[in-house]
């Protein structure tokens, strides 16, 4: 019934223009101009086998509170015990031949044993290929026959207003499906992860959905469900976030091929181009990232970038704020050449730079953050 209610406004508008609707009941119509009402059932039957449930088991060392003080621990020794931990989440088969599964890093964090259950109830013990906690992506591998993989969309082409479906294992109750739209794109500076470029959706996502699929109406994967902004009880309030599939696959490729994500840096400190910055720089630009500092001997310094430059594009991708710079640079490997479009004194410059080794980090999280649930 919820699917019919969700799609009914579209059906009614269509019927208005193409000649009315027919019904054999006094309630909801069952046809529009002789055609049955649309349903997501066929699409979901094809793709839900690619979304898996993940059960992670681990252990955590718990110290006696009386011996957490270093002085007391030296006097009396440390008393500790091992606490068993369990976690549940979701994952997505993206390569059926190799058995690769993408999930969130926090789903399998500190796990000693990871088990994957398919929707046909087959269970496999999974191998952790690698994890990137800075972007909250992990790659697992299972060995099984007749696996189903999701087709990947180009998440750069996702638009606000696109209809989407979230699939996962909320609260560990079993595979569930919910629907909504894309509410916003490019959400960053939220303090959830180090590298953020989230797709925001109002499709209900709850704890346990982490690592699950966000798909378009073609059944193509556009994002990996990761976090929600929740109330005191942690329930869904219509603000959920997914990692774009393009970003996730780039990280997966590095984990599979190199065993880790090797991130470099450009060597700049950047801030959002606020109206105040625009006035100080006497620029008519309204979006971009302002370079506020350059690391000595960095590749940015060698490329000729200076404080006060406003970055508007990297590799022809528009830069709206400082988070865009951090995400693009943070997902490029060391020695990668990049092309930047910068404005200096209202003049446009094309600058080529190279991603260098990381020499220092900077805490970019805000002092006060909302409550995130994953």
Secondary structure, 3 states (H helix, E strand, C coil): CHHHHHHHHHHHHHHHHHCCEECCCCCCCCEECCEECCCCHHHHHHHHHHEEEEEEEEEEEEECHHHCCHHHHHHHCCCEEEEEEEEEEEEEEEECCCCEEEECHHHCCCEEEEEEECCCCCEEEEEEEEEECCCCEEEEECCCCCCCCCEECCHHHCCCCCEEEEEECHHHCCCEEEEEEEEEEEECCCCCCCCCCEEEECCCCCCCCCCCEEEECCCEEEEEEEEEEECCCCCEEEEEEEEEHHHHHHHHHHHHHHCCCCCCECCEEEEECCHHHHHHHCCCCCCCEEEEEECCCCHHHHHCCCCCCEEEEECCEECCCHHHHHHHHHCCCCCCEEEEEEEECCEEEEEEEECECCCCCCCCCCCCCCCEEC
